[in-house]
Amino acid sequence: YRALLRISDLNVTEFHTLATVGVPMHVIADNARLLRDTAGNDMTYYTNSITLGGGESTDVILDVSGSQYDVCRTNGTGCTFFLYTTNLDHLSNDNENFGGMMTQIVVK
């Protein structure tokens, strides 16, 4: 019950912040480099939001294997969480009402 995501910011002029509510992100790499110091120690961390600049990428693991997610797997309908931008003006596609930087994380 884990998913690995590589989140990339292909825009070269703006910073973007992505957040999750209910599913913490385990950040394991930045710009395709594992988060380890020169001695090889684990420098990964957990967070609910990440900010990327132009051309940057971050690798995160979404882990829903804990007991707090058991209800999602047993209730018959699952649970839905969102990965979305906190820059509210990026939650629409110009003049359209729907679209933008948001996706669903469905746990069944």
N, C-alpha and C positions, 0 to 999 in steps of 0.2 A: 504494500500500500504506500509506495513512494513514487514520486515523479521527479525527474531531473529536468530543469529548465535552464536553457541558456538565453538570457535576456539581453538583447542588443539594442543600442541606441544608434540608429543609422543617420539621424539628423546631426548635422555638424554645427548648428547655430543655437540649439536650446538644450537645457537640462530637463530631464524627465524623472519624476518620482513615481514609483509603483508601490502599491501597498496591498496587503491581505488582511482580512479580519477573520480570526478563528483558526487559521492555519499559519503557524510561524514559518518563516523561510530560514533554512540553514544555508548560509552563504559559504560555499566551499572554494570558490575561485573568482578572481577578478582578471579580466582581459585574458582568459584562457590559461592563467597560471594558478596552480594550487596555492591556497593560503598556508604557507609554511615559512618559518624563519630560516636563517642560515644553518641552524643546528637541526633542522627537520621537525621542529615542534609544531603541533597543530595550532593554527591561528584562525580557524573557522569560528563563526559566531552565528547566533540566532537573532533575527530581527523581524519586524512586521512591515518595514518599508526600506526601499533602496533608491538611491538617486544616481542616475547615470548622466554623464556628459557626452558630448558628441563623439562617436566612434568607440565608446566604451562598451564592455560586456561584463556580465556577472553570471556565474553559475550558481543556482540554488537548488536545494532539495526540499520538496514539499512532502512531509511525512505525516500520514494520517493513520498510522498503525497503532497508536496509543488507545488505551481503554476509553478515553473520553469520546472517541469516534465510533465506538461499538454501536451506539444507537443509530448511526447513519447506515450501518450495514445490516441492521436487524429490523428497522421500521418498515421495510418494504418500498419506501419511496426514495431513500437516500437523503443526503444533505447537499446543499449547494453553497459554495463559498465563492468569493470574487477576488480576482487579481485585477486591480484597476489603478488608473492614475489619480493622484491627489490634486493634480492641476485640473480643476473642474472645467476649464475652457477646452480641454482636450478630450472631453467625454462626448463630443458630437462631431459629426463630419460636416464642417462648415455650416451651411444653412439647414441641413437635415437634422431631425431630432435624435435619431438613433445612430450609433456607431461610436467610433473613437477607440480609445485605449482601455478596453475592458474585456475580460474573458471569464468564463465560469470554470470552477473546479467542482466537479460532481463526484461525491463519494457514495458508492453503493455497496 
